[in-house]
């Protein structure tokens, strides 16, 4: 029987407390202190799904080392536009984190962020040539003018001793280095941002999920919670990771009617061997193997979790039908509807390369994983490494140019037609771009307030919203502010 009690009214309902949801809560609680804001999170703490430290690379994706963001054109040239955009977005996030940390509102920053070099690494002649072209395209811009490129064996040994000190053939080797990279524990950062939101007056209910969303005749949202409570919300922000798309489809959001989701997972080799960790103090990203999709780019990363240093290598593809790591086995089949079936079938047909990749990954042997690691480390001992499973990601399938296709390994933003519901879908680089993404959504959702909000934020972050690549003086000021606030070695 339907509930007859009067629903609790809230101004804003935030669903999910990963990095995107916690960022939204933090910003809104600060900018709209008069609003009644409620955050609901299905798990027992913030940041336990995709934002958890072991469920993502923690690279603080900033375009410094990832090949994905600088594809080569047919003529061999490299377009730096995506890397420039992503680096600008990361600096927006870092400015906000640094301001909160400097004000004592995020605890000690060493608990969630630290300086770690970001390197790109090529180990074939063609990719080494590409990497040099990429370096020239990027380093011509102020955002990347600090980047270094080298083929010199002694330089490479100094940058990445574990990878190169025992290597003898450098004929096809090249690398770049940025000393402005970071390692970010987004799970810890999510919890601290949620604590900041709570301190500013936002209410938080953990262990609570939204079972049903319904748009009412009054232009508001009725949300039925797993606790049995019913809410009447003026605005809903959905950042529930793999749980977002099914919730939007259940709510009848027209923009997602034909969309589907395909869950993927990843596995990594991990070691805490102090001898290995001491000799690799960087994140080194390489290029995909022949025929492999861009999302498969291998990387060897220094990670720090709960004060312990590790190296992780991967990713290796894995599959589960769950949309969340804590999801259900019927998530994928249960997401198929009469509206998105065609999209999913066409996406499968158009994405045969990705399907072949995942089938090959599922057939991998432990020896084959170690063999791939040998492209990075000349000496690999199986006893040093353990295999771990990372988080679930839902690749979005939607209609592009009249065909169902996988939308790519990026962030997709959905805003309802009346502007009362916003959602973030996708996988990467959402964490590093979180503040920028949320500010863009707030601008679209609350145009009557956003000008005043932006002015308030600029009171402490004067260059917020500026294109730093066009203003080297502002860029230097922002980087100095970030370094001070987050205690980075920049």
N, C-alpha and C positions, 0 to 999 in steps of 0.2 A: 504494500500500500504506500502511496506517496506521503511524504512527510507533510504535516499540517502546521508545524511551528514556523514562526516568522524567521526568515533567513537573516543571518548576521550580515550587516552592510559593511563593506570596506571600499575604500577609494581605489586601491590597487592590489591585485592578487598576483604574486610572482610564483610561478610553478617551477621548482627545481632550484637547487642551491649549489650547482657547479660554478665554474668561474664566471659564466655569463650571467646566471641568475644572481649570484652574490654581488657581482659588479652592479647590476641593475638596482638591487636592493640598497647597496651602499650609496650610489649616486642619488636615487630618488629620496631616500631618507634624509639626505643632507640638503637636497634642493627643495624638497616639499615637506618640511617638518610638520606642517599642519595636517598632512594627509594621514589617513589610517591605512597603513601598508601591512600586508600579511604575506609572509613567505612560507610556502609549504614544500617540504622535501620528503620523498618517500623513504629514504634511508635514515640511519641513525645519526648522521653527521653530514656536514657539507663536504662537497668535493670528493666523494668516494667512487664515482663512476669515471667518466672520461677524464675528469680533471685530476684524478688521483695520480700521484707521482709515478707509479709503476704502470699506469694505463696510457701514458703519452711520453713523447721523447723529451719533454722539458726543455726544448731548445730555445724557447723564447723566440720563435720564428721571426726573423727580422730581415730575411733576404740576403743574409751575409754569406751563407754557405750552401743553400739548397739549390740544386740544379733545376728543380721543378719550375721555379719562378722566372727563369731566363731561357726559354726555348730558342733553339737556333732556327732561323728562317731557311728557305730553300737555297738562298745565295750564301749561306754560312754566317750571316750577320746575327747578332744577338740583340733582342729588344729588352732593355732594362726596365720597362715601364712597371711591370708587376712587382719586381723587387723594390723599386722606389716606393710604390704605393704601400707595400707591406711594411717596409722599414718606417715610413711615416706613421703608420698605424701603431706599430710597436712603440714608437717614441711617445705617442699620445698616452698609451697605457702606462708606460714607465713614468711619465710626468705625474700622473695621478697617484700611482703607488708611492712615488718618492715624496710627494707632498704629504700624504697621509703618514708615511713613515717618519718624516721630519717632525710632524706634529705629535708623534708618539701614539698614533692610533692603529698601527699595524704590528706593534712589537718590534723586536730586533729584526732588521731585514735579512740578516744572515740566515735566518730560519726558513726563508723561502726563495732567496735569490742570491747569486754570487757570480763574479766574473769568471768566465771560461772562454778561452779562444775558440773561434769558429773557423774551421778549415774546410775548403773544398779540395777534393783529391781525385786526380785522373790517373788511370793506369793502363791506357792504351794510347797509341799515337794519335788517333782521331780525336779522342776525348781530351787529350792534352792540348791539342791545337784549339779545340773548342773552348777549353778553360782559359787559355790566354786571350781569346777573343772576348769571352765573358768578362774577364778582368778589365780589359781596356774599355769595354762598354760601361761597366759600372764605375770604375775609378775616375771617369771623366766627370762624375757628378759629386757635389760636395758631400752628400750622404755617405759615399763610399770612397772618397779620395784617400782615406787612411789605409785602404786594403793593399796588401802586398801579394806579389806573384813570384814564384821561383821554380826553376828546374834544377837549381844548383844542389848537388847531393849534400854538401855540408850545411847549407841553409835548411834543407828539408830535415836533416838529422837533428838540427837544433830545435826546429818547430815541433816535430813529432818523433821523438827518439824511439819509442816502442815500435813504430811502423817502419823506420828507415835505417836505424843504426846497423842492423845486420843484413841490409839489402846491398847487393853488389851491382845489379843492373838497373840503371836509372834512365835508360834510353827512351822510355815511353812514359816517364813519370813527371807530373807537374802538380803543384798545389798553390792555393791561395791561403792567406791568413788575415783574420780580423781580430784585433785585440779588444774589440768592443762587444763581444758576444757574452751571453749569459746562460746560466743553468737555472731554471725556474721550477720550483715545486708548486704546481698550480693547486694541488689539493690543500696544502697548508695555507696558501694565499686565499683560496676560497673561504676557508673557515675564518680567517682573520677579517676579510671583507664583510662576511656575514655578522661577525661580532661587532664590527663598526656600525653596520646597519642597525643592529639591535640597540647599541648604545645611543643611536640617534632617534630611537623611538619605534622602529619597525618591530612587529611581532613575528615570531618564528615558531612554526610547528614542525618538528622533525617526526619521522615515522608516519607521515601523512601524505597520501596521494590523492589526486583528483580523479574520481571515477567517471564523471560526466560533466560536460560543459554545454550550456544551452543559452542561446541568445534570446533575450526577452523582448517583448513588445515595447518596453520602455527604453530599449537601446542599451541595456546593461547585460551582465552575464550571471547566470545561475550556475554555481559550481557545487557538485555533490562530492563530498570528501569521504575518504575511507573510514573516517571516524564516525560517520553518520550525520555529521554537521552539514548544513547547507549555507552557502554564501551568496550574497548579492553584491557583485563587484562591478565598479564603474569601468575599470580597465584591467585587462589580463595580459600578462607577459609570460610567455611559455618558453622555458629554457630547460626542458626535461630530457635533452639528449635524444637517444633513440626512442623515447616515449613521446616525443613531441608530435611526430607526423600522425600516428594513430589517434591521438587526442584531437588534433585539428580536424581530421577527417570525420571523427565522431561528432564534432561540434558543427559540421556542415560548412566549414570555411571554403568558399568557392575556389579560392586560389590554389587549394591543395586537392581538389576533387580528382584530378587525373594523375596525381603524383603517386609514386610507389617508393618503397625502400628496399634496399638489398644490404643485409648486414654482413660486415666483414670483421675479422679480428686479426691480430698479429701476435707473433711470438718473438721473443728475444733471447739471446744467450747472455748470461749475466755472470760476472765474477767479482768477488771482493778480495782477490789475491793482492796483498799489499805491494808485492814486487811489480805486478803488472800495472796497478793503479798509479803507482809512483812515477811510472815512465810514460803515461799517456794523460796529459792534463788538458784535454781539448775535446771538442766535438768535431769529428771528421766525416763529412758527407761525400759520397762518391756518386757515380752515375749508374743507371740501371743496366742490367745485363741485356744482351741482344734479345729483342722481342718482348721484354718485360715492361709492364706499364709504369708510368712515372711514380705512382705511389709506392713502388717497391724499392726506391733508392736506398742502398745499404749505408749504414753509418755506424761508427764506433764512437760512443759517447761516454764522457765522464759524467756521472750522476752522483749527487749527494742526497741521501734520504735519511732523515732522523739522525744526522750527524755522522753517518757512515758513508764512505766513498766506495763507489762501484764503477765498473765499466760494463756497458751494455752494447750488444751488437745485434743488428737486424735491420728491418723487420723480415720475418718469414710469414707468409700468408697462412691464415687459418680460417676455419668457418664454423659458425654456430648459427642456428636459426633465431637465436635470441636477439632482440633489438637493444637490450641492455645486458651488462654482465650479470646483473641480478634479475634478468628478465625470465620469460617463460619460453619453453621449447616451441610453442605454437604462435609465437609473435609473428614470424614471417608468413606462414599460411593464413593466419588470422587477419593479416593486413591487406590481403588481396580482395578487391571488390570488383563489381561489374564495371565501375568507372575507370579503374587503373589497370585492369588486366591487360588491355591492349598495350598500354605504355610499358608494362613490365615485360611482356613477351617481345616487343620490338627492341627494348633495351638489351634483353638477353641476346637477341639476334645481332644487334649492332655492336655488342660488347664481347664478341667471341674471344678476342685477344685476352681480355681480363679473365674470362672464364677459364681459358686454357692455362693462364698463369696460376689461378687458384687450384685447379686440378693438379698441376705439377707440384705446387707447394704442399698439397695434402699428401702427396706420394714421397715427399722428401725423407731421407734417412738421416740419422744423427751425424753420420760421417759427411754427408753432403753439406750440412750446415757448417761444420768445422772447416770444410774445404773452402767455402766462400769466405770465412773469416780469415783464411790464409792470404787473401788479397790485401788484407790490412796488416796482419801480424805474421811475419815469416815463420815464427815458431808457435804452434798451438798445441796445447796438451788438454785432452778431453776432460781430465780430472779437475781442471781449473774452472770449468764452465757448467752452469745449470741452465735448463730451458724454462722460461717463464712465459705465461700467457698474459698479454696486455688487454686493454679494454676493447669493448665493442664499438664499432662505428657503423652508421647507417648511410650507405651511399644513396643519394637521392636519384631516383629515376623520374624524369619529366619529359614533356614534349618540347623538342627543340627543332625548329624548322619543319614542323609537321611530323616528326618521328620521335618515338620513345627512345631516350638515350640516358646513359649515366651522366649526371650533370657535372661530374668532376669532383676532385678532392678539395672542396672549398666550403665557404660559408654561404648559406642561402638565407635571405631575410624575407619574411612574410608579414605583410600588414593587411589586416582586414579592410574591406572597402570603406567602412565607417570610421576606421582609425581607433577602434576600441580594443583591438587585440593585436599583439605583435608577437612574433615567434622567430627563433633562430634555429635553422636546420644545418646539417652538414658536420664537417669534422675538423678542417684545418684551413687556415691558421687562426681559428676562432679564439683560442686562449690568448695569444699574444696581441690580437687585435681587439680584445674584449671591450675596452673602454671606448675605442673609436666606434665599434659596431653599435654599442649601446647608446652613445651620444647621437649617432645618426638616427636610430630608432626613436629616441626621445624627441628629436627635432621633428620627425614625421608625425609622431603620435600626439604631441603637445605643442603645436606651433604657437598657441597663444601664450605659452609660458617660456618657451625655449630661449628666446632672446634675452630675457631677464636672467635665466639660469646660466647661460653662457657668459654673460657679463659678470655674474657672481664668481664663476669658476676662474675667469680671467683675472679676477682680483688677486689670486695667488699663483695662477699659471698664465702669465701675460701673453705667451705665444701659442696658447691653445687654439687650434684651428688654422694656424698659419702653415703655409707650405714651406717647410724648413729647408728643402733643397734649393729654394730660390733665395734664401736669406742666410748666408753662412754665419753672420754675426748672431742671429737668433738661434741657429743650430748650436753654436758653441755655448751660448747661454743655457739652452735646454739640457745639453749633455752635462754641463757642470752641475746644474740643479739635480739631475738624475743621479749623478755620481755621488754627490753629497748626501742626498736623502736615502739612497739605497746602499751606500758604502761600497761602491764598485770601484775597481781599479781602472778607471778610464782616464 
